[in-house]
């Protein structure tokens, strides 16, 4: 579970830290300025020599023609002559030097001098603020964009990814210790994920809810399960019945999926394996009437819980959604649970949203988490629909049903 999103988020954080470390090895701004000052002083000496040479030439032009016997060429004179010849060639250097200095003063004018990625604020502030740093606005935008891309690639919905990145941006504006940037970034990403997951609130614990109702003498507790075909709805009902029986609470199953082929036989199979009774009818019977009979059976036999199956419905099937509304009116369930596949990606959000228009949904059980390599659904579904996830199905075994908590998801996605 969560392998895809864990890998992408971790890689994005490592890339940000890698860019920061590369930038840290670049020369400090003060050293660059000193080097520029040295370069700027270079052309001044040739200017003085050139001025002296021009003065001497000017005085020679103004003198009268007098025959002067040349003096012998001593080594000192030869050296001075060479210096004058070098000075004569200097004007070309003088013209080029200011241009070179200007290029060094403005590195951006040279394409090769501009780094691909720069986190300048971290490097500059490490030595200024006694072990703490603050990211620049551009650094924050770059990192949050990388986080959002990772979430979208992991089947997190756009609205949820946006809410996460906006929350993360605010946290990244806070000053952080510079000793271990990667650890600090992980903490802030974890905190933003936790904020998003906690925004819906904690979902109902089915077993704690049943315990309280039974203790208060309010029974049978009626739980209706909804969801499309193929999501593992009937198997999930078997898992809940198995857990209740282990708690010494009595259960009856209602085989109210009277439309799908072999649905009744599947419910009977789970009931026989677990050792609980099942109320059924023939195919094509009214699902609401089968559920009503199961409730009456539970009342007559003092059974604690009735778990009601229903026909798998797509959110686009208006007739079946109408049938769900009828079942709710007839049975008046204490809890209505939506069962959906974690591997369905963002499609489950549309499904739940359409079901909400017909019935009240108290919680979501996500199945097939063991087959979901991305894991984005567990992050975005609750935030996008406003309905909390309450359990995760992690396999085919009857005990492969675990309580959902935001901390479990955050620890799985991005371990501390």
C-alpha positions as CSV (number, residue, x, y, z in Angstrom):
1,X,0.0,0.0,0.0
2,X,1.0,3.6,-0.7
3,X,4.2,2.5,-2.5
4,X,3.7,4.9,-5.4
5,X,2.9,8.1,-3.5
6,X,5.6,7.3,-0.9
7,X,8.2,7.0,-3.6
8,X,7.2,10.1,-5.4
9,X,7.0,12.4,-2.4
10,X,10.3,11.1,-1.0
11,X,12.0,11.6,-4.4
12,X,10.7,15.2,-4.6
13,X,12.1,16.0,-1.1
14,X,15.5,14.5,-1.9
15,X,15.7,16.5,-5.2
16,X,15.0,19.7,-3.3
17,X,17.7,18.9,-0.7
18,X,20.1,17.9,-3.5
19,X,19.6,21.3,-5.2
20,X,20.2,23.0,-1.9
21,X,23.4,21.2,-1.3
22,X,24.7,22.0,-4.8
23,X,23.9,25.6,-4.3
24,X,25.7,25.6,-1.0
25,X,29.0,24.7,-2.7
26,X,28.9,27.8,-4.9
27,X,31.2,30.7,-3.9
28,X,29.8,33.1,-1.3
29,X,28.6,36.5,-2.7
30,X,31.3,38.4,-0.7
31,X,34.1,36.4,-2.3
32,X,32.7,37.1,-5.8
33,X,32.7,40.9,-5.1
34,X,36.4,40.8,-4.0
35,X,37.4,39.0,-7.2
36,X,35.5,41.5,-9.2
37,X,37.3,44.4,-7.5
38,X,40.7,42.8,-8.3
39,X,39.7,42.5,-12.0
40,X,38.4,46.0,-12.0
41,X,41.8,47.3,-10.9
42,X,43.6,45.5,-13.7
43,X,43.3,48.1,-16.5
44,X,44.3,51.1,-14.3
45,X,48.1,50.5,-14.7
46,X,48.2,50.4,-18.5
47,X,46.3,53.7,-18.5
48,X,49.1,55.4,-16.5
49,X,51.9,54.0,-18.7
50,X,49.9,55.0,-21.8
51,X,49.6,58.5,-20.6
52,X,53.3,58.8,-20.0
53,X,54.0,57.5,-23.5
54,X,51.6,60.0,-25.1
55,X,53.3,62.8,-23.1
56,X,56.7,61.8,-24.3
57,X,55.5,61.6,-28.0
58,X,53.9,65.0,-27.7
59,X,57.2,66.6,-26.4
60,X,59.2,65.0,-29.2
61,X,56.9,66.5,-31.8
62,X,57.3,70.0,-30.4
63,X,61.1,69.9,-30.2
64,X,63.5,71.4,-32.9
65,X,65.5,69.3,-35.3
66,X,68.8,68.8,-33.5
67,X,71.1,66.0,-34.5
68,X,71.7,63.9,-31.4
69,X,74.2,61.1,-31.2
70,X,72.5,57.9,-29.9
71,X,73.9,56.5,-26.8
72,X,75.0,52.9,-26.5
73,X,72.2,50.5,-25.8
74,X,72.7,49.1,-22.3
75,X,70.6,46.2,-20.9
76,X,68.5,48.6,-18.9
77,X,67.6,50.4,-22.1
78,X,66.7,47.3,-23.9
79,X,64.3,46.3,-21.1
80,X,62.7,49.7,-21.1
81,X,62.2,49.4,-24.8
82,X,60.4,46.2,-24.4
83,X,58.1,47.7,-21.8
84,X,57.3,50.5,-24.2
85,X,56.5,48.0,-27.0
86,X,54.2,46.1,-24.7
87,X,52.5,49.4,-23.7
88,X,52.0,50.2,-27.4
89,X,49.9,47.1,-27.8
90,X,47.9,47.8,-24.6
91,X,44.9,49.9,-26.0
92,X,43.3,46.7,-27.4
93,X,43.4,45.2,-24.0
94,X,42.1,48.4,-22.4
95,X,39.0,48.2,-24.6
96,X,38.4,44.6,-23.8
97,X,38.9,44.7,-20.1
98,X,35.8,46.8,-19.1
99,X,33.6,44.4,-21.1
100,X,35.1,41.4,-19.3
101,X,34.6,43.1,-16.0
102,X,31.0,43.9,-16.8
103,X,30.4,40.2,-17.6
104,X,31.8,39.2,-14.3
105,X,29.8,41.8,-12.5
106,X,26.6,40.5,-14.2
107,X,26.9,36.6,-14.4
108,X,23.3,36.4,-15.8
109,X,24.6,37.9,-19.1
110,X,26.4,34.7,-19.6
111,X,24.1,31.7,-20.4
112,X,26.6,29.1,-19.0
113,X,26.9,30.9,-15.7
114,X,23.2,30.6,-14.7
115,X,22.5,27.4,-12.6
116,X,19.6,25.2,-13.6
117,X,18.0,25.3,-10.2
118,X,18.8,27.7,-7.4
119,X,17.8,27.8,-3.8
120,X,19.7,30.9,-2.9
121,X,18.0,31.9,0.3
122,X,19.0,28.7,2.1
123,X,22.7,29.2,1.3
124,X,22.8,32.9,2.1
125,X,21.0,32.8,5.4
126,X,22.7,29.7,6.9
127,X,25.7,31.8,7.9
128,X,23.7,34.8,8.9
129,X,20.9,33.5,11.2
130,X,22.6,31.2,13.7
131,X,21.6,27.8,12.3
132,X,18.2,28.6,10.9
133,X,17.0,29.3,7.3
134,X,13.9,30.6,5.6
135,X,13.0,29.6,2.0
136,X,12.6,32.2,-0.6
137,X,9.2,32.5,-2.4
138,X,10.6,30.9,-5.5
139,X,12.0,28.0,-3.5
140,X,8.6,27.5,-1.9
141,X,6.8,27.6,-5.2
142,X,9.2,25.1,-6.8
143,X,9.0,22.6,-3.9
144,X,5.2,22.9,-3.5
145,X,4.8,22.4,-7.3
146,X,6.9,19.2,-7.1
147,X,4.7,18.0,-4.2
148,X,1.5,18.7,-6.1
149,X,2.8,16.9,-9.2
150,X,3.7,13.8,-7.1
151,X,0.2,13.8,-5.5
152,X,-1.6,14.1,-8.9
153,X,0.5,11.2,-10.3
154,X,-0.6,9.1,-7.3
155,X,-4.4,9.5,-8.0
156,X,-4.9,12.3,-5.5
157,X,-7.7,14.6,-6.7
158,X,-6.8,18.1,-8.0
159,X,-8.8,19.9,-5.3
160,X,-7.2,17.8,-2.5
161,X,-3.7,18.3,-3.9
162,X,-4.4,22.1,-4.2
163,X,-5.5,22.2,-0.5
164,X,-2.4,20.3,0.5
165,X,0.0,22.6,-1.4
166,X,-1.6,25.8,-0.1
167,X,-1.3,24.5,3.5
168,X,2.3,23.4,2.8
169,X,3.3,26.8,1.4
170,X,2.2,28.5,4.7
171,X,4.3,26.0,6.7
172,X,7.3,26.5,4.5
173,X,7.3,30.2,5.2
174,X,8.3,29.5,8.8
175,X,12.0,29.5,9.7
176,X,13.5,26.1,10.1
177,X,16.8,24.7,11.4
178,X,19.4,24.4,8.7
179,X,21.2,21.4,10.3
180,X,19.0,18.8,8.5
181,X,16.9,20.3,5.7
182,X,15.6,17.0,4.5
183,X,14.2,16.1,8.0
184,X,12.6,19.5,8.3
185,X,10.9,19.2,4.9
186,X,9.6,15.8,5.8
187,X,8.1,17.1,9.0
188,X,6.3,19.9,7.2
189,X,4.9,17.7,4.4
190,X,3.7,15.2,7.1
191,X,2.0,18.1,8.9
192,X,0.2,19.3,5.8
193,X,-0.9,15.8,4.9
194,X,-2.3,15.4,8.5
195,X,-4.2,18.7,8.2
196,X,-5.8,17.6,5.0
197,X,-6.8,14.1,6.3
198,X,-8.1,15.6,9.6
199,X,-10.2,18.2,7.9
200,X,-13.2,15.8,7.6
201,X,-13.0,14.6,11.2
202,X,-12.8,11.1,12.7
203,X,-15.2,8.6,11.2
204,X,-17.4,6.3,13.1
205,X,-16.0,3.1,14.6
206,X,-18.6,0.5,13.6
207,X,-17.7,-1.9,16.4
208,X,-17.6,0.7,19.1
209,X,-21.0,2.0,17.8
210,X,-22.5,-1.4,17.9
211,X,-21.2,-2.1,21.4
212,X,-22.8,1.1,22.8
213,X,-26.1,0.4,21.1
214,X,-26.3,-3.1,22.4
215,X,-25.2,-2.0,25.9
216,X,-28.0,0.5,25.8
217,X,-30.5,-2.2,24.8
218,X,-31.1,-0.6,21.4
219,X,-31.1,-3.6,19.0
220,X,-31.0,-4.9,16.4
221,X,-28.4,-2.5,15.1
222,X,-29.1,-2.1,11.4
223,X,-26.2,-1.4,9.0
224,X,-26.8,-1.0,5.2
225,X,-23.9,-1.4,2.8
226,X,-23.9,0.4,-0.6
227,X,-21.6,0.4,-3.6
228,X,-21.0,-0.7,-7.2
229,X,-20.6,-4.3,-8.2
230,X,-17.1,-5.7,-7.9
231,X,-15.9,-3.5,-5.1
232,X,-15.9,-6.3,-2.5
233,X,-19.0,-5.2,-0.8
234,X,-20.4,-8.7,0.1
235,X,-16.9,-9.9,1.2
236,X,-16.6,-6.8,3.4
237,X,-20.0,-7.7,5.0
238,X,-18.5,-11.1,5.7
239,X,-15.5,-9.5,7.4
240,X,-17.6,-7.3,9.6
241,X,-19.8,-10.4,10.6
242,X,-16.6,-12.3,11.4
243,X,-15.3,-9.6,13.7
244,X,-18.6,-9.3,15.5
245,X,-18.9,-13.0,16.1
246,X,-15.3,-13.0,17.6
247,X,-16.7,-10.3,20.0
248,X,-19.5,-12.7,20.9
249,X,-22.2,-10.5,19.3
250,X,-24.9,-12.2,17.3
251,X,-25.4,-11.3,13.6
252,X,-27.8,-12.1,10.7
253,X,-27.1,-11.3,7.1
254,X,-29.7,-10.0,4.7
255,X,-29.1,-11.2,1.1
256,X,-30.8,-8.1,-0.4
257,X,-28.8,-8.1,-3.6
258,X,-31.5,-9.8,-5.7
259,X,-30.4,-8.5,-9.1
260,X,-26.9,-9.8,-9.6
261,X,-26.3,-13.4,-10.6
262,X,-24.9,-15.6,-7.8
263,X,-25.1,-12.7,-5.3
264,X,-27.5,-14.6,-3.0
265,X,-25.2,-17.7,-3.2
266,X,-22.2,-15.6,-2.3
267,X,-23.9,-14.2,0.8
268,X,-24.9,-17.7,1.8
269,X,-21.3,-18.9,1.3
270,X,-19.9,-16.3,3.7
271,X,-22.7,-16.9,6.2
272,X,-21.9,-20.6,6.2
273,X,-18.1,-20.0,6.5
274,X,-18.6,-17.7,9.5
275,X,-21.4,-19.6,11.1
276,X,-24.2,-17.0,11.1
277,X,-27.8,-17.1,9.7
278,X,-28.9,-15.5,6.5
279,X,-32.3,-14.3,5.3
280,X,-32.9,-14.5,1.6
281,X,-35.5,-14.6,-1.1
282,X,-35.6,-15.5,-4.8
283,X,-33.9,-13.5,-7.6
284,X,-35.9,-10.4,-8.7
285,X,-37.5,-10.0,-5.3
286,X,-37.9,-6.6,-3.7
287,X,-34.6,-5.9,-1.9
288,X,-36.4,-3.7,0.7
289,X,-38.8,-6.5,1.6
290,X,-35.9,-9.0,2.1
291,X,-34.1,-6.5,4.4
292,X,-37.4,-5.9,6.3
293,X,-37.8,-9.7,6.9
294,X,-34.2,-9.9,8.1
295,X,-34.9,-7.1,10.7
296,X,-38.0,-8.9,11.9
297,X,-36.0,-12.2,12.2
298,X,-33.4,-10.4,14.3
299,X,-36.0,-8.9,16.5
300,X,-37.7,-12.3,17.0
301,X,-34.4,-14.0,17.9
302,X,-32.9,-11.2,19.9
303,X,-30.0,-10.9,17.5
304,X,-27.7,-7.9,18.0
305,X,-26.9,-6.8,14.5
306,X,-28.4,-7.0,11.0
307,X,-25.9,-6.5,8.1
308,X,-27.8,-5.6,4.9
309,X,-26.4,-6.2,1.5
310,X,-27.7,-4.3,-1.6
311,X,-27.5,-4.6,-5.4
312,X,-24.3,-3.1,-6.9
313,X,-25.3,0.2,-8.3
314,X,-23.5,2.7,-10.6
315,X,-24.0,6.3,-9.8
316,X,-25.4,6.9,-13.2
317,X,-28.2,4.3,-12.8
318,X,-31.2,6.4,-11.5
319,X,-33.6,3.5,-11.1
320,X,-31.2,1.6,-8.8
321,X,-30.4,4.7,-6.8
322,X,-34.1,5.2,-6.4
323,X,-34.3,1.6,-5.0
324,X,-31.6,2.5,-2.5
325,X,-33.7,5.4,-1.3
326,X,-36.6,3.0,-0.8
327,X,-34.4,0.6,1.2
328,X,-33.4,3.4,3.5
329,X,-37.0,4.5,4.0
330,X,-38.1,0.9,4.8
331,X,-35.2,-0.3,7.0
332,X,-34.2,3.0,8.7
333,X,-30.6,1.9,9.1
334,X,-28.5,3.1,12.0
335,X,-25.5,3.3,9.7
336,X,-25.1,3.5,6.0
337,X,-21.7,2.5,4.7
338,X,-20.3,3.0,1.2
339,X,-17.9,0.3,0.0
340,X,-15.5,1.4,-2.8
341,X,-12.3,0.2,-4.5
342,X,-9.2,2.1,-3.6
343,X,-7.9,1.3,-7.1
344,X,-10.7,3.2,-8.8
345,X,-8.8,6.5,-8.5
346,X,-10.8,9.7,-8.7
347,X,-13.9,7.9,-10.1
348,X,-14.9,6.9,-6.6
349,X,-15.4,10.6,-5.7
350,X,-18.0,11.0,-8.4
351,X,-19.7,7.7,-7.2
352,X,-19.9,8.8,-3.6
353,X,-21.1,12.3,-4.5
354,X,-24.0,10.9,-6.6
355,X,-25.0,8.4,-3.8
356,X,-25.0,11.3,-1.3
357,X,-27.8,12.9,-3.4
358,X,-30.1,10.0,-2.6
359,X,-29.0,8.8,0.8
360,X,-27.0,9.9,3.8
361,X,-23.6,8.1,4.0
362,X,-21.9,7.8,7.4
363,X,-18.6,6.3,6.3
364,X,-16.5,4.8,3.6
365,X,-14.7,1.4,3.5
366,X,-11.9,1.3,1.0
367,X,-11.3,-2.2,-0.3
368,X,-8.3,-3.8,-2.2
369,X,-5.7,-1.6,-0.5
370,X,-3.3,-4.5,-0.9
371,X,-3.6,-4.1,-4.7
372,X,-3.3,-0.3,-4.7
373,X,0.3,0.7,-5.5
374,X,-0.5,4.4,-5.7
375,X,-2.6,5.0,-2.6
376,X,-3.8,8.4,-3.5
377,X,-7.5,7.5,-3.0
378,X,-7.0,7.1,0.8
379,X,-5.8,10.7,0.9
380,X,-8.3,12.5,-1.3
381,X,-11.6,10.7,-1.0
382,X,-12.5,11.9,2.4
383,X,-11.4,15.4,1.7
384,X,-13.2,15.5,-1.6
385,X,-16.5,14.0,-0.5
386,X,-16.6,15.2,3.1
387,X,-17.3,11.7,4.3
388,X,-14.7,10.0,6.5
389,X,-13.0,6.7,5.6
390,X,-13.5,4.3,8.5
391,X,-11.9,1.0,7.4
392,X,-9.4,-0.4,4.9
393,X,-9.7,-3.8,3.3
394,X,-6.3,-5.3,2.9
395,X,-6.9,-8.7,1.5
396,X,-9.4,-11.6,1.0
397,X,-9.1,-13.1,4.5
398,X,-11.9,-12.4,7.0
399,X,-9.5,-10.6,9.4
400,X,-8.0,-8.4,6.6
401,X,-10.0,-5.4,7.7
402,X,-8.2,-2.6,9.6
403,X,-9.3,0.7,11.2
404,X,-8.4,3.7,9.2
405,X,-6.6,6.6,10.9
406,X,-4.9,9.6,9.3
407,X,-1.7,8.9,11.2
408,X,-1.5,5.4,9.7
409,X,-1.8,6.9,6.3
410,X,0.8,9.6,6.9
411,X,3.3,7.1,8.4
412,X,2.8,4.8,5.5
413,X,3.2,7.6,2.9
414,X,6.1,9.5,4.5
415,X,7.7,7.8,7.5
416,X,9.4,10.0,10.0
